[in-house]
Amino acid sequence: MNYRNITLAVVGLALSLSFLAVPAMAEEKDGVMLKDGKMWRLQDGKEIGRMDREMTMMNGARVMMNGKMMTKDGKEMQLQEGQMVMLNGKMSEAAKK
């Protein structure tokens, strides 16, 4: 192989890996949040509208419109004000402003 072919292969590999990373980063900022007693959908960390139906996250957890979350193994919990559930099913707190 010559130098040009190796360079093209490396560049192609780097580009393909960068496209794989984009959905993973977006997933970390997409989900739902309980704010002012209502459930809101988040995209890229920003509110995009009220939650209008139950959502099933990637880990099998279900989040209801009333803020209850049912894990895949059947445990139920109530989200507290400012808590978020990301699309991967992980919970976190909203940043304080």
HUCOR-V209875 format. One record per residue. N is the residue number from 1. PHI is phi in degrees with one decimal (* if undefined). PSI is psi in radians with two decimals (NA if undefined). OMEGA is omega in whole degrees, -180 to 180 (999 if undefined). Layout:
n = {N,N}
phi = {PHI,PHI}
psi = {PSI,PSI}
omega = {OMEGA,OMEGA}
This chain:
n = {1,2,3,4,5,6,7,8,9,10,11,12,13,14,15,16,17,18,19,20,21,22,23,24,25,26,27,28,29,30,31,32,33,34,35,36,37,38,39,40,41,42,43,44,45,46,47,48,49,50,51,52,53,54,55,56,57,58,59,60,61,62,63,64,65,66,67,68,69,70,71,72,73,74,75,76,77,78,79,80,81,82,83,84,85,86,87,88,89,90,91,92,93,94,95,96,97}
phi = {*,-95.4,-57.7,-63.8,-64.7,-65.3,-61.5,-62.4,-64.7,-66.0,-63.0,-61.6,-64.3,-62.1,-64.3,-65.5,-68.5,-66.5,-68.5,-71.4,-75.5,-60.1,-62.7,-64.8,-69.0,-64.2,-59.8,-71.0,-113.5,-106.4,167.9,-135.4,-145.2,-90.4,-138.5,54.7,76.0,-124.7,-90.7,-120.9,-85.2,-118.3,-135.1,55.9,81.7,-113.4,-66.7,-117.7,151.5,-69.9,-69.8,-115.6,-162.8,-60.0,-121.4,-106.2,-85.2,-61.9,-89.0,94.0,-68.4,-113.2,-115.0,-93.8,-67.7,-88.8,92.0,-82.3,-125.7,-113.0,-73.9,-60.1,-89.2,95.7,-73.7,-112.5,-141.8,-104.4,-67.6,-100.7,-51.0,89.5,-78.5,-122.4,-121.9,-82.2,-59.1,-79.8,96.6,-80.4,-97.0,-153.9,-99.6,-70.0,-67.1,-75.0,-104.2}
psi = {2.51,2.99,-0.69,-0.77,-0.69,-0.75,-0.79,-0.69,-0.74,-0.78,-0.75,-0.73,-0.77,-0.74,-0.75,-0.64,-0.62,-0.60,-0.52,-0.53,-0.49,-0.87,-0.61,-0.71,-0.69,-0.69,-0.56,-0.30,0.01,2.41,-2.55,2.75,2.50,2.03,2.25,0.63,0.12,2.65,2.28,2.49,2.47,2.41,2.18,0.60,-0.01,2.53,2.28,-0.03,2.96,2.55,2.25,0.04,2.82,2.49,2.44,2.17,2.98,-0.47,0.10,-0.15,2.51,2.36,2.19,2.88,-0.33,0.07,0.04,2.54,2.29,2.08,2.92,-0.55,0.17,-0.02,2.39,2.41,2.72,2.21,2.53,2.82,2.22,-0.15,2.52,2.62,2.08,2.88,-0.45,-0.07,-0.07,2.48,2.62,2.97,2.55,2.56,2.39,2.41,NA}
omega = {178,-176,-179,180,179,178,179,179,180,179,178,179,-180,179,-179,178,180,177,178,-177,-176,179,180,179,180,-179,-179,-179,-179,179,180,-179,174,-180,-179,178,-179,179,-179,175,179,173,-177,177,-178,177,178,178,178,175,-175,177,176,-180,173,-178,-176,-179,179,178,177,177,-179,-178,179,178,176,177,178,179,-178,-180,172,178,-179,176,179,176,176,-179,178,178,179,170,-179,-177,178,177,-180,179,175,179,175,177,178,179,999}
